[in-house]
Amino acid sequence: MTRTEFRQLIEKRIVFIDGATGTELQKKGMPAGVCPEKWIIDNPDAIKELQAAYYAAGSDIVLAPTFTASRIKLSEYGLEDNLVDMNRQLVRLTRSVAGDKGLVAADISMTGKQLFPLGDLMFEDLVDCYKEQVAAILEEGVDLFVVETMMSLQECRAAVLAIKESCDLPIIVSLTFNPDGKTLYGTAPDTAMIVLESMGVDCVGMNCSTGPEAMLPLVKEMSAVANIPIIVKPNAGLPELEDGKTVYKMGPKEFTDACVKLYEAGASLFGGCCGSTPEHIKELVSRLKDMPQHSFKNEPLRVVTSERKNTWIDLDGPFMVIGERINPTGKKKFQETLRNGSLSMVVDFAREQEEKGANILDVNMGMNGIDEKQMMLDSIYEVTSAVDLPLCLDTSHVDVMEAALRIYPGRALINSISAEEPKMQDMLKLAKKYGAMFITLPLSGAGLPKDINEKKQHINTVLTAAESIGLRKEDAIVDVLVQTVGAEGTAGLQCFETIEYCKNELGLPTVCGLSNISFGMPNRPFVNTTYLTIAVSKGLTMAIANPSQQMLMYCAAAADTLMNKPGALEKYASLPVVEQAVGNATNKAGAKESGGDSSVELSPVAECVVKGKKEQIVTEIQSLLDGGVDPQVIIEEHLIKGINVVGDLYDKKKYFLPQLIAGANAMEIGMKHIEPLLASEDSESKGTIVIATVEGDIHDIGKNLVALMLKNYGYNVIDLGKDVPAADIIDKAVEVDADIIGLSALMTTTMMRMDDVVKLAKEKGCRAQIIIGGACINESFKDEINADGYSADAADCVKLVANLMKTFG
């Protein structure tokens, strides 16, 4: 099936995919803890009967059971060397059922490993892992690929690149969202749609995690930005415990009633996830098959994103700033730190510019004496972990740009693409492949344009070339190419004319590098600021500038206000009052930090925890130790205070998983520096906790974070790993006289193993309090199995453990 044929199919009518596989195979005898793909190969009739029932129910697309048949997942069972044969057999099974009844899709999902810098799996290794599985699947042949149950936008990108670099088949990507409406890593539905649509994915949506009712606001959010179809595959409600088994009680009619509302919100492709059956799909098809298909929009998306934030670029919106400081040009101290391999100033510049009001951050690593490509990659990892702002990737080298775009977890802005051949074509192809926006620089191989007409010619050359390979002109932002007024008296006038031409005739946003206009002039801040306010009045969209320059930021806000731009008056009125005359363009003292918890005065050590400063925290702790501060005081009044702020920001949804992990890792480094001193003082832990992922479950991301957080709070944590039998957990808890047992489960198929642990603990007389957590776990399940506590996440677990220790410790 071609991508055009897929689009034609879904433009005609509502399309249906199959329902649950795992929960249905359990009914047919698949035990918990086995490799599902191996069990299916050994019991082929089970999958054949199920898939035949789905085709009979009206499914247009049925997924081959290759869900976790990647090398990383198969290695959990020692089956990685059978990868090619297993994937081919699994596709062949579904092909034998499909015949001419419908389409066969390959099914790909998460690996369970965290990507660097949160984990140790490098992005390119993940792409290669997916490519290996894709190649095996293609040997047998499928009609399309479905990438589903994804918790990480970056893993989605890796899977998409693996498929696109292997074939040209249609791709559907489906993510799973938490109750707060974001993925585990803080990505909102509209961000996921923007990034994946820009990369050329054919259909994006959501599955698992919730019943259909909870998907309604998420579908609406996606639909607001979508130009492609939206897929929904809800669970049949939330899991419940009944007679010792996990059940889904939402019947076909109730399920379909809720899915009709998802259709009305904009969904176009329907199926089911956990707990859904062929009967659910049959009812769904019966109710929706004759509904008119949605008309898909064709609206350009003038927006760049990070993994956690969208920045929309509006021609008539407020003036925007691309923070310029992460650029070593002319900064001797910054250059020195980069040559020494330190990225501390990169992170500091990123945080400071975000706090001062930058909308996008420019990242440039062009200097002598370093590996620009590697330093660019390292900087992207650090900056995307530290701040939420989208990035403008700034390099003149094609290979560096591709390396940067490849690992960037969002929709980036390329700085820049000129009319110079052949580099122009190479850069435009990168923008197309990775879904980036780009800055058009009106230069050619011959150098600067002679006049305004040649400048316009260069702009149109780049735009025409972009449109010829499938990009839109709306993907472009035009650099007005500022020259110094001291050397060319008409420099300002030429820029103003370029701004008006781009906005009024081309309908394009504009950007400028602000400081060029005043080069060689006295009192440069006044020239820069006057130029800026005139340029804003002519329609300038944004500038690459230092947001710490108070005069610039205040005058830009004032210009927006005088032009009556939306929200400008409120923004200007909210700026801190300047008590003294503005004699210096840079606000050296600075306003109170807007990021983090500005109401809390933090020590340098606590700030290292809050901002995840791994490189700096040991130095700050040693400074306190050298000053005679007691190690226990450092823990209680500095480290614990910092991690409490991190937890508070996480609870308030100001921080997400990356910042939580960064803070926990920084604290862990600090604790390791102090631990030898504590040991010599016979320091005691707060209590002993045995933690494990239950038998049959091989997921441990959440469990590992909980263990790290609890260790940081001074608990003696014994981590037994994943897929741990109940007897091993209880035996260890009895052996060490544990105060608490922590249990994790990600899958509905393994959550009942928690009940086994609770029952065995009572049988063996284990005194430990038992707490549970995981994606499929909730408070009611805790009550049903008589566990002692439930926590929704790592930060919540710390509070739960503290309360239990006060009561029972």
C-alpha positions, 0 to 999 in steps of 0.5 A: 500500500502506498501512502497515497492509497492510504490517504485515499482510503481514509478520505473516503470513510471511517477506517477500523483497526483491530482490538486488544491482542494481549488480554484476548490471548490471556483468555486463550491460555497465554500465561503471564511472564512468557514472551508473547511473541514466542507463545503466539508462534508456539500456539498459532491457532490462538492468534489466527482465531482472534484475528479472523474474528477481528476481520469478520467484525469489520476491521480494515487493518489487523496488526501482526503480533510483532509488538515487542519483537525488537532485539532489546525486548527479545533479549529479556527472554534470550531470544534476540538471535531469533529476531528475523525468523520470529518477526517473519513468522508473526507477519506470515501468521497474520498474512495467512488470516488476512487473505483478501479480507483486509490490510496487515500492519506491522506493530512496533512499540517501546523498548523499555530502555530510556534514551540518553541523557535520562538513560544509557540508550543512544538515539542512533542505537535505538534507530538501528534497533528499530531498523533491524526489526523493520528489515525483518518485517519487510522480508515478509511484507506488510501494508503499513506500519503502526508504532503504538503505545509510545510514552516518549516522543523521541522514541516515536521519532526514532521509530519513524526515522527507522521506517522511513529510511527503510521503506515508503510505506504509510506510518501510523503513530499512537502515543499513550497519555497520562491522566494529566493529558501529557506523556510520561515525558511531558509531551502534550497531544498537540506537540506530538501531532505537530512534530510527527506530522511535520516528519511526514507521518500519515496518521497520529493519535492515541491508545491504551492508558485510559478509557474512551471518555478520558481521550475526548479532550486529548483528541480535541487538542490534537484536532486543533492542529492536525492536517492528517487523520487521528487514530484512537484505540481506547481501553474498554474502560479502566481495569478492575479486580474481580475474583482475583482477575483483571477485568474490563467491564465497559461493554461494546455499546458503552464503548461505542457510545463514547467513541462516537464522541471521539468521532465528533471531536475529530477522530477518523480511525478507530480500534480498541486496546486493552479489554476490547474484543471482536464484539467491541469492534463489531459494534463500533463498525456498526455505529460508525461505518456510515458516518461521513468522514471528516474533511482534513485541513491543509493549514500550514503549521508556523510553529517550532517545538521542544518535547514539552513546549510549542512556540507559535510564530504569528505575523501579527503577534507579539515580538519574539526573541531568539536568545543569542547567548549560546554562541562562543563567538567573542566570548573568551571565558565561554570558549575556554569552558567548551575547550575544557569539555564543560557545558555548565555555561551552556546550561546557565545561558539557557536557563537565564535566557528562558527566565528573561523571556526568550521564546526560542534559544539559538545554539551555535558551537562554531569555534576552533579547538573543539569538535563542533558536531559532538559539542552541538550534540552534547549541548542539545542533550543538556539544554533540552533537559534543562529548559522547555524552550524550542531550539534554533540550531545554528551551524553552516555545516550540513553534517553538523546540522543533520546530526543535530536535527536527528537527535533533537526531540521536537520541531527545530528551527534551522539557522540558516539556509542561503541561496548558495548551491549546493548547500541550499539543496542539502539543507532544504532536504534536511528541513524536509526529512526532519520536519524543521522550519528554517531561516532564509538568509538572502545571500548567494555564493557571490556574497552579499546582495548588491541592492534590495532587488537582489536581496528579494531575488535570493529570498525567492530562490530559496522559497522556490527550491523549498516548494519544489521538494514539498516544503511550504513557504510557511516553513520559512522565516526570512533573515532581513540581513542587517548591515552596519549603518556606519558603513552603509547609510541606507542599511536600516532603510533596506531592512525596513523595506525587506520586512514590509516586503516579506510581511505584506507581499510574501506573508512571511515572518522576519528575523534579524541579528540585532547587533550588526546595525550598530557595529563600530558606532558609539552608544550602541544600545541606543542605535540597537533599540531605536532600530528595533522599535522602528523595525517592530512597527514595520512588522519585524517578527523576532530578533536574535538578541540577548533577552537580558538587555533590559532596554531592548525587552522593555522597548519591544514590549512598549512597541507592541503595546503602542501597536495594540497587539494582542496581550501586549498591554497586559505584558507591558504592565506586568514588567517590573518597574524600573526605578532608575533611568535606563542608562545601561542596556543590560539589566545586570542585577536582573529581575527575580527568577521567573523559572522554578520556585522564585519564592524560595531562597535557595543555597548554591547546593539546593540550586544545583539540585533544583536545576540539575547541575551535576557538574557543579554540585560537588564543588558547592558541597565541598565549599560547605564542608571546607567551611565547617558545615556538618555533613548531616546539615548539608543533607537536611538543609541543602540537599533535601530542601532542593529535592523538595522544591523539585518534587513541588514543581513536579506536583505543580506540573512545572517540572516533568520527568526529565527535570525530576530525573536531572534533579535526582541525579544531581542529588545522588552525586552530592550524596555519594560525595558526602556518604563516606563522611556519614559512614564514619559518623555511624549515620543511620538510614531512615528505614529499609525499603525493598523494591521490585517490578513484579514477576512477569513484568520487565519494565523498570523505568518508573521503579528505577526513578522511585529507588533513586528518589528514596535513596536520595532521601536517606532510605536504605533501598534494596532494588531487586530489579524486574520480573521478580517472583513474590517469594524472592521479594518476601524472602529478602524483606524478611532477611533485611527486616524491611520497613516497606516493600515497593512493588511496580507493574506496568502491564494489566497482565502482571498487576495481579502479581502484586496481590500474590506478594500481599498474600504471601507477606501475610502468610510469612508474617512479614511486617513490612508495609506494602506500597504499589504503583505503575501505569495501570495501578490506582487507589481502588486497586490498592484497596482491592488487594489490601496493600498499604499504600499507592503512589502515582509517581516518584515524588508522590512515593517519597511523601507516602513512604515518609507518612508510613514511616511516621505511622508504622516505622 
